[in-house]
Amino acid sequence: MIIGTAGHIDHGKSALVSALTGKPMDRLLEEKRREITIELNFAPLDLGSGRIAGVVDVPGHEDFVRTMVAGASGIDLVLLVIAADEGIMPQTEEHLAILEQLGVPAGIPVITKADLVDSEWLQLVTSEVAERLAESSIDFEPPIMVSARNGTGIEALRARLASRADALPPRLSGDAFRMPIDRSFSLSGVGTVVTGTSWSGRLGIGDPVLVLPGGLRARVRSLESYGHAVARSEPKARTAVGLAGVERRAVTRGDVLVTDELPWAAASALDVEINLLPGAARPLKQRARVRFHLGTAEVMARVLPRGPIEPGATGMARLSLEGPVVARAEDRFVLRSYSPVTTIGGGRVLDPSPPGRRSAWPEGLASRDPAERFRAALLRRREGIEAAALPLLIGLPRAAATEIGKAETTARLLGEVWMSAGTVNEVGTRALELLREYHRQHTSDTGMPLETLRHSLKARDVVVEAALSDFARAGRLRRIEGVVALAGFVPHVVGGDSVIDRIVHILHDAHLHPPSVSELERSTGRRDLLAVLRLAAARGEVEAVERDRYYSRGALDQFTAVLNDLG
């Protein structure tokens, strides 16, 4: 379990974490001098029975909100810290808004400095906090009162955290490893080390990894979690990864460490659902410039909404990013205004690799149901979805994503590509139209060459193959010797059957030394000779043994009989 702190500056977040964990939090000289937290700090918390939680202590000062967002991403539970002598303050509200936009599921309001006020005031602050948090989307427990100075309430808070850890829902297994990086440094004998909260998956020593968006390749040299060396990391845990093959200066906060189990890619645009806070100063309109926070990354972005998004409203939009980010569907993010810098909203990623801007925006794109999101993703991609990319497009582990696909009657897995069944049918219908036109213009041909048809359909080969097979089984077309024809189509040549009979007779007389197609064309003067030969082949009277030479069926049968007699 990952626990995060949040709250106004000087409300006692670091002191609370130190009291819970026994670890000092302000580790930088400047933090000690200014007596405020300006960087992310981390500590393990022993919850008993072998359970270890990671605690992320974030800065409360308004100048360091971007650092707070980086630390709050990926937490399971927040300790919303409110000083008894001040109550809810501006940064309390901003931190709460950020936590809600990040989708933090649960929280415990902690009233600190309880020893500084009398019981009547303490009760007033507690009631104010409970009333305010009743409106939150986060599942907050009743407030608990503590004093880091004399230890009041610390054990009770630790017991609550242990109970919450026991109640955590099981995590989806089998997901690919991903860890937003919040720190990088060098250690003697280890080399480059990166740290972060692993969002999903496991990592083992020796595993190959990628640092995105730069695409740097490295290998895991060492792993550490909560101060202990481990052979394999766990999801949703604080993790330090020693990397071989990459320089420390090449890795920074905002980068993401991944394995290649999924085709992770850096995006320059994202399709998203945005929740604009009621207190936002103005609606979000076309090309509004904002600060986009995802994981530990912050980039500038332009908002391209489907329509104006008013304060307090939700709407879909495309974000045109000024720097690359690594995302998957259902990732949560925070938006802050360009200037003055304040939190204005957030939301979730709907499509991490969106198609062109003119593509459809199906209603199911913003659904909470992964099956509907799958259908929407297919509707946006006539060319289909690579099976390997599906987990990124609907925000599920590979096995779960595959099950969603298999259960969807409107989708088909063709090789390694998920396709809409409707798209396959459209390709088949288009093939019928092309064949009708071809037959009209080439009445003597037995059918349209398969490669010509493939090229004209402008679809993946697997889709064309599936469409032709479906329509052939349905009796709507037929395939013969590399050509495709409408079912029931009967080719004809000028001169009719007598012309075919004449050509067959010539080949029969030539026995095993027939003229080439070009020679036969010159001797007969027929420019449609190849069509005549194909008609004869369709009747079983000749056969193309070489690319440009046909033999009579009778000659081939005699030759085969001689071989059998000799054999």
C-alpha positions in Angstrom: 0.0 0.0 0.0 1.2 3.5 -0.8 0.2 6.2 1.6 0.5 9.9 0.7 0.3 13.0 2.8 -1.5 16.2 1.7 -2.3 19.5 3.3 -1.4 23.2 3.8 2.1 24.3 4.6 3.3 23.9 8.2 0.3 21.8 9.2 2.6 19.0 10.4 2.8 16.5 7.5 6.5 15.7 7.9 6.2 15.6 11.7 3.3 13.2 11.4 5.2 10.9 9.1 8.2 10.9 11.3 6.0 10.0 14.3 4.5 7.1 12.4 7.7 5.7 10.8 10.4 6.9 13.1 12.2 8.4 10.1 13.2 12.1 9.8 11.5 13.6 6.7 13.3 16.9 5.9 16.4 15.5 4.3 17.7 18.5 2.4 19.8 21.3 4.1 17.4 23.9 2.6 14.4 22.0 4.1 16.0 21.9 7.5 16.9 25.6 7.3 13.5 26.8 6.1 11.6 24.1 8.2 9.4 23.2 5.2 9.3 20.3 2.8 10.3 21.3 -0.7 11.1 17.8 -2.2 9.4 14.4 -2.1 10.4 12.3 0.9 9.7 8.7 1.4 9.7 6.2 4.3 8.6 2.7 5.0 5.8 2.1 7.6 5.7 -1.2 9.4 2.0 -2.2 9.8 2.8 -5.5 11.5 2.4 -9.1 10.4 5.0 -8.5 7.7 3.1 -5.7 6.0 5.1 -2.7 4.9 3.5 0.4 3.5 5.3 3.2 1.7 4.7 6.7 2.8 5.2 9.7 0.5 5.6 13.0 2.2 4.8 15.9 -0.2 5.4 19.6 0.1 2.6 21.9 1.2 3.9 25.2 0.0 2.0 26.6 -3.1 5.4 27.1 -4.9 5.9 23.3 -4.9 2.4 22.0 -6.0 4.0 20.4 -9.1 6.2 18.3 -6.8 3.1 17.5 -4.7 1.3 16.2 -7.8 4.3 14.0 -8.7 4.2 12.5 -5.3 0.5 12.0 -5.1 0.2 10.1 -8.3 -0.2 6.4 -7.6 -1.2 6.5 -3.9 -3.8 4.2 -2.4 -4.7 6.3 0.6 -4.2 9.9 1.6 -3.6 11.3 5.0 -5.2 14.8 4.6 -3.4 16.7 7.3 -5.2 19.7 8.9 -3.7 21.6 11.8 -6.1 22.0 14.7 -5.1 25.6 15.3 -5.9 26.7 11.7 -8.4 24.4 10.1 -8.9 24.0 6.4 -6.7 26.4 4.5 -6.2 27.3 0.7 -3.6 24.6 0.1 -5.8 22.1 1.9 -8.5 22.8 -0.7 -6.0 22.7 -3.7 -4.4 19.4 -2.5 -7.9 17.9 -2.0 -8.9 18.9 -5.6 -5.7 17.4 -7.0 -6.3 14.1 -5.1 -9.8 13.9 -6.4 -8.7 14.5 -10.0 -6.0 11.7 -9.5 -8.7 9.3 -8.5 -7.3 8.6 -5.0 -9.8 6.1 -3.6 -9.6 6.5 0.2 -8.4 8.9 2.8 -8.1 9.6 6.5 -8.4 13.2 7.7 -5.8 13.8 10.4 -6.2 16.7 12.7 -2.7 17.5 13.9 -1.4 19.7 16.7 -4.3 18.6 18.8 -2.3 19.6 21.9 -2.4 23.2 21.0 -6.1 23.9 21.2 -8.8 23.2 23.8 -11.4 20.5 23.4 -14.2 22.8 22.3 -12.1 24.3 19.5 -10.9 20.8 18.5 -14.5 19.6 18.2 -15.4 22.6 16.0 -12.5 22.0 13.6 -13.3 18.2 13.5 -17.0 19.0 12.6 -15.9 21.5 9.9 -13.5 18.9 8.4 -16.1 16.1 8.4 -18.7 18.3 6.8 -16.4 19.5 4.1 -15.1 16.0 3.2 -18.6 14.5 3.1 -18.8 16.2 -0.4 -15.6 14.6 -1.7 -15.4 11.8 -4.2 -12.7 10.2 -1.9 -13.9 7.7 0.6 -12.8 9.5 3.8 -13.0 8.0 7.2 -14.0 10.1 10.2 -11.3 12.5 11.3 -8.7 11.4 13.8 -6.9 13.8 16.2 -3.2 13.4 16.9 -0.2 15.2 18.3 3.2 14.3 16.8 4.8 16.1 19.8 3.3 14.0 22.6 2.2 10.9 20.6 -1.5 11.3 21.1 -3.5 9.3 18.5 -0.4 8.0 16.6 -1.0 4.3 17.6 -4.7 4.7 16.8 -3.8 6.1 13.3 -1.4 3.3 12.7 -4.1 0.8 13.6 -6.5 2.4 11.1 -3.8 2.2 8.4 -3.3 -1.5 9.1 -7.1 -2.0 8.8 -7.1 -0.2 5.5 -4.2 -2.2 4.2 -6.2 -5.4 5.0 -9.2 -4.1 3.1 -7.4 -3.2 -0.1 -9.0 -4.9 -3.1 -6.7 -7.5 -4.9 -4.6 -6.0 -7.6 -5.1 -7.2 -11.2 -2.3 -9.7 -11.9 -0.2 -10.1 -15.0 0.2 -6.5 -15.9 3.3 -5.0 -17.5 5.8 -3.1 -15.3 5.6 0.7 -15.3 7.2 3.1 -12.9 7.1 6.9 -13.2 10.6 8.1 -12.1 10.7 10.7 -9.3 14.5 10.6 -8.6 17.7 9.6 -10.3 21.2 9.5 -8.8 24.5 7.6 -8.8 25.8 5.2 -6.2 29.3 3.9 -6.0 29.4 0.3 -7.0 25.9 0.4 -8.3 25.9 3.2 -10.9 22.7 4.9 -12.0 19.7 4.4 -9.6 16.1 5.5 -10.3 13.3 5.5 -7.8 9.6 5.7 -8.0 6.3 4.1 -7.1 5.7 1.2 -9.4 2.2 1.5 -10.8 1.9 -2.0 -12.2 3.8 -5.2 -12.8 6.9 -6.7 -11.4 10.6 -6.3 -12.2 13.5 -8.8 -11.7 17.2 -8.5 -11.6 18.6 -8.9 -15.1 15.4 -7.8 -16.9 15.8 -5.5 -19.9 14.0 -2.2 -19.5 13.3 1.0 -21.4 13.5 4.6 -20.1 10.8 6.6 -22.0 10.2 8.9 -23.7 13.9 8.9 -24.6 13.9 5.2 -25.6 17.1 4.4 -23.7 17.7 0.7 -23.2 19.1 -0.6 -19.9 19.3 -3.7 -17.7 18.3 -4.1 -14.1 21.4 -4.4 -12.0 19.9 -4.2 -8.6 16.5 -3.8 -6.8 15.6 -2.3 -3.4 12.3 -1.8 -1.7 11.9 -0.1 1.6 15.6 -0.3 2.4 16.0 -4.0 1.6 17.5 -5.6 -1.5 15.0 -7.8 -3.3 15.2 -10.2 -6.3 11.9 -9.0 -7.6 9.8 -5.9 -7.2 6.1 -5.7 -6.3 3.4 -3.5 -7.9 2.4 -0.4 -5.9 5.5 -0.3 -3.9 8.4 2.2 -3.5 11.2 0.8 -5.6 14.8 1.7 -6.3 16.2 0.2 -9.5 19.9 0.1 -10.3 20.4 0.4 -14.0 23.3 -0.9 -16.2 23.8 0.8 -19.5 22.5 4.3 -18.9 24.1 7.5 -17.6 22.4 9.2 -14.6 22.3 12.5 -16.5 20.2 10.8 -19.2 17.3 10.1 -16.7 15.2 12.7 -15.0 12.0 13.1 -13.0 9.1 12.7 -15.4 10.7 9.8 -17.3 9.0 6.4 -17.1 10.7 3.0 -16.6 8.9 0.2 -18.4 9.5 -3.3 -19.7 8.8 -4.2 -23.4 5.9 -6.6 -22.5 3.6 -3.9 -24.0 4.3 -1.6 -26.9 4.7 1.5 -24.8 5.2 4.7 -26.8 5.7 8.4 -26.1 2.6 10.4 -27.2 2.4 13.9 -28.6 -1.4 14.0 -28.3 -4.0 12.4 -26.0 -7.7 12.2 -26.1 -9.1 12.8 -22.7 -12.1 13.5 -20.5 -11.6 16.7 -18.5 -13.3 17.7 -15.3 -13.1 21.5 -14.9 -13.3 22.6 -11.3 -16.2 24.8 -10.3 -13.7 27.4 -9.1 -11.9 27.6 -12.4 -11.7 31.3 -13.6 -13.0 30.7 -17.1 -14.3 27.9 -19.5 -11.8 25.8 -21.4 -11.9 26.9 -25.0 -10.0 26.0 -28.2 -6.3 26.1 -27.9 -6.2 27.1 -24.2 -2.7 26.6 -22.9 -2.4 24.5 -19.7 0.1 22.6 -17.6 -0.5 18.9 -17.9 0.6 16.6 -15.0 0.7 12.8 -15.5 2.6 10.6 -13.1 5.8 12.6 -12.3 5.8 14.4 -15.7 4.7 18.0 -16.4 4.4 19.3 -19.9 2.6 22.2 -21.5 -0.4 21.4 -23.7 -3.0 23.0 -25.8 -6.6 22.0 -25.2 -8.8 21.2 -28.2 -12.2 20.5 -26.6 -15.2 19.0 -28.5 -17.0 22.1 -27.2 -16.4 24.7 -24.5 -16.1 23.1 -21.1 -17.6 25.3 -18.4 -16.4 25.5 -14.8 -17.9 22.5 -12.9 -18.6 20.6 -16.1 -17.0 17.6 -17.8 -16.1 17.3 -21.5 -14.0 15.4 -24.0 -11.0 17.0 -25.6 -7.7 16.4 -27.4 -4.6 17.6 -25.7 -1.8 18.7 -28.1 1.3 18.2 -26.0 4.4 20.3 -26.2 6.5 17.5 -24.9 6.2 13.7 -25.1 4.5 11.7 -22.3 3.9 8.0 -21.7 0.3 7.1 -21.0 -2.4 4.4 -21.2 -6.1 4.5 -21.1 -7.6 5.3 -17.7 -4.5 7.1 -16.4 -5.5 10.1 -14.2 -4.0 13.5 -14.7 -4.1 17.1 -13.3 -4.5 20.3 -15.2 -3.1 23.6 -14.0 -3.5 27.0 -15.6 -0.6 28.5 -17.5 -0.6 31.8 -15.6 -1.3 32.5 -12.8 -0.5 28.9 -11.9 -3.5 27.3 -10.2 -5.1 23.9 -10.3 -8.1 24.1 -12.6 -9.1 20.5 -13.1 -8.0 17.1 -14.3 -9.4 13.9 -15.7 -8.5 10.6 -17.3 -6.9 9.5 -20.5 -9.4 8.0 -23.0 -7.1 7.2 -25.9 -3.3 7.3 -25.5 -2.6 7.1 -29.2 -5.5 8.9 -30.9 -6.1 8.7 -34.7 -6.5 11.8 -36.8 -8.6 14.7 -35.5 -11.4 13.9 -38.0 -11.9 10.5 -36.5 -15.1 9.6 -34.6 -15.6 10.2 -30.9 -18.0 7.3 -30.0 -20.0 7.7 -26.9 -18.4 4.6 -25.4 -15.0 6.2 -25.5 -15.5 7.7 -22.0 -17.3 4.7 -20.6 -16.2 3.1 -17.4 -17.0 -0.3 -18.9 -13.9 -1.7 -20.7 -16.0 -3.6 -23.2 -17.6 -0.3 -24.3 -14.2 1.3 -24.5 -13.0 -1.6 -26.7 -15.9 -1.1 -29.1 -15.2 2.6 -29.2 -11.5 2.1 -29.9 -12.4 -0.3 -32.8 -14.9 2.2 -34.2 -12.0 4.8 -34.3 -9.6 2.4 -36.1 -10.8 1.0 -39.4 -7.3 -0.6 -39.8 -7.9 -2.5 -36.5 -6.0 -2.7 -33.3 -2.8 -4.7 -32.8 -3.4 -7.3 -30.1 -0.3 -6.3 -28.3 -1.6 -2.7 -28.0 -5.1 -3.5 -26.7 -4.1 -3.4 -23.0 -2.8 0.2 -23.5 -6.0 1.3 -25.3 -8.5 0.0 -22.7 -6.3 0.2 -19.6 -6.3 -3.5 -18.6 -3.6 -6.2 -18.2 -3.0 -8.3 -21.3 -5.0 -11.4 -20.2 -8.0 -9.3 -19.1 -7.9 -7.2 -22.3 -7.9 -10.4 -24.4 -10.9 -11.8 -22.5 -12.8 -8.5 -23.2 -12.0 -8.9 -26.9 -13.0 -12.6 -27.1 -16.3 -11.8 -25.4 -17.2 -9.0 -27.9 -19.4 -10.3 -30.7 -18.8 -7.3 -32.8 -15.0 -7.9 -32.9 -12.8 -10.6 -34.5 -9.1 -11.5 -33.9 -7.5 -11.9 -37.3 -3.9 -13.1 -36.7 -2.5 -10.5 -34.3 -5.1 -7.8 -35.1 -8.5 -7.1 -33.6 -10.9 -5.9 -36.2 -14.5 -4.8 -36.1 -16.7 -7.4 -37.6 -18.5 -4.6 -39.4 -15.3 -3.5 -41.0 -14.7 -7.0 -42.3 -18.2 -7.0 -43.7 -17.7 -3.6 -45.3 -14.5 -4.9 -47.0 -16.5 -7.9 -48.3 -19.3 -5.7 -49.6 -16.8 -3.4 -51.3 -15.2 -6.5 -52.9 -18.5 -7.4 -54.5 -18.9 -3.9 -55.9 -15.4 -4.1 -57.4 -16.1 -7.5 -58.9 -19.3 -6.4 -60.5 -17.5 -3.5 -62.2 -14.6 -5.8 -63.2 -16.9 -8.3 -64.8 -18.7 -5.6 -66.7 -15.4 -4.4 -68.2 -13.8 -7.8 -68.6 -16.5 -10.1 -69.7 -14.1 -12.8 -70.9 -12.0 -13.0 -67.8 -12.8 -15.7 -65.3 -12.4 -13.2 -62.5 -10.4 -10.4 -61.0 -6.8 -11.2 -60.1 -6.6 -11.6 -56.3 -3.6 -9.2 -56.0 -5.5 -6.5 -58.0 -8.5 -6.9 -55.7 -6.3 -6.7 -52.6 -4.7 -3.5 -53.8 -8.1 -1.9 -54.7 -9.6 -2.7 -51.3 -6.9 -0.8 -49.4 -7.2 -3.0 -46.3 -4.9 -5.2 -44.3 -4.2 -8.6 -46.0 -5.7 -10.5 -43.0 -8.9 -8.4 -43.3 -9.2 -9.0 -47.1 -8.6 -12.7 -46.5 -11.3 -12.9 -43.8 -13.8 -11.0 -45.9 -13.3 -13.1 -49.0 -13.5 -16.3 -47.0 -16.7 -15.2 -45.3 -18.3 -14.2 -48.6 -17.1 -17.4 -50.3 -18.6 -19.5 -47.5 -21.9 -17.5 -47.9 -21.9 -18.4 -51.6 -21.5 -14.8 -52.8 -18.2 -15.2 -54.6 -15.7 -17.8 -55.6 -11.9 -18.1 -55.9 -10.2 -20.0 -58.7 -6.5 -20.1 -59.4 -5.6 -16.7 -58.1 -8.7 -14.9 -59.4 -11.9 -14.0 -57.6 -15.4 -13.9 -59.2 -18.9 -13.3 -58.2 -20.8 -16.5 -57.6 -22.7 -17.4 -60.7 -20.6 -15.3 -63.0 -20.1 -17.0 -66.4 -17.4 -15.4 -68.6 -17.8 -15.4 -72.3 -15.6 -14.6 -75.3 -16.3 -13.4 -78.7 -16.9 -16.5 -80.8 -18.2 -18.5 -77.8 -17.4 -22.1 -77.1 -16.0 -22.7 -80.6 -13.1 -20.4 -79.8 -12.3 -22.3 -76.6 -12.6 -25.6 -78.4 -10.2 -24.4 -81.1 -7.5 -23.4 -78.6 -7.9 -26.6 -76.7 -7.5 -28.6 -80.0 -4.2 -26.7 -80.8 -2.8 -27.5 -77.3 -3.9 -31.2 -77.6 -2.1 -31.5 -81.0 1.0 -30.0 -79.5 1.0 -32.7 -76.8 3.9 -32.0 -74.4 5.4 -29.2 -76.5 2.7 -26.5 -76.5 3.5 -23.0 -77.6 3.8 -20.2 -75.0 0.9 -17.9 -74.3 2.6 -15.1 -76.3 3.3 -17.5 -79.3 -0.2 -18.7 -79.3 -1.6 -15.2 -79.1 0.4 -14.2 -82.2 -0.6 -17.3 -84.2 -4.3 -17.0 -83.4 -4.5 -13.2 -83.5 -6.6 -13.1 -80.3 -5.7 -10.4 -77.8 -8.0 -12.0 -75.3 -6.1 -15.4 -75.4 -5.2 -15.5 -71.7 -8.9 -15.1 -70.9 -9.7 -18.0 -73.3 -7.1 -20.2 -71.7 -8.5 -19.4 -68.2 -11.9 -20.4 -69.4 -10.6 -23.6 -70.7 -8.8 -24.2 -67.4 -12.0 -23.5 -65.5 -13.6 -26.2 -67.6 -10.8 -28.6 -66.8 -9.6 -28.9 -70.4 -6.1 -27.3 -70.0 -3.8 -26.6 -67.1 -1.1 -24.0 -66.5 2.0 -26.0 -65.6 4.4 -23.1 -66.3 3.8 -19.4 -65.8 3.3 -18.7 -69.5 2.5 -22.2 -70.9 -0.7 -24.2 -70.8 -0.9 -28.0 -71.5 -4.0 -29.9 -72.6 -5.5 -32.0 -69.9 -5.4 -35.1 -72.2 -1.6 -34.6 -72.9 -0.9 -34.4 -69.1 -3.0 -37.5 -68.4 -1.2 -39.5 -71.0 2.2 -38.3 -69.6 1.1 -39.3 -66.1 0.0 -42.7 -67.3 3.4 -43.3 -69.0 5.2 -42.4 -65.8 3.1 -44.8 -63.8 3.8 -47.6 -66.2 7.5 -46.9 -66.0 7.4 -46.7 -62.2 
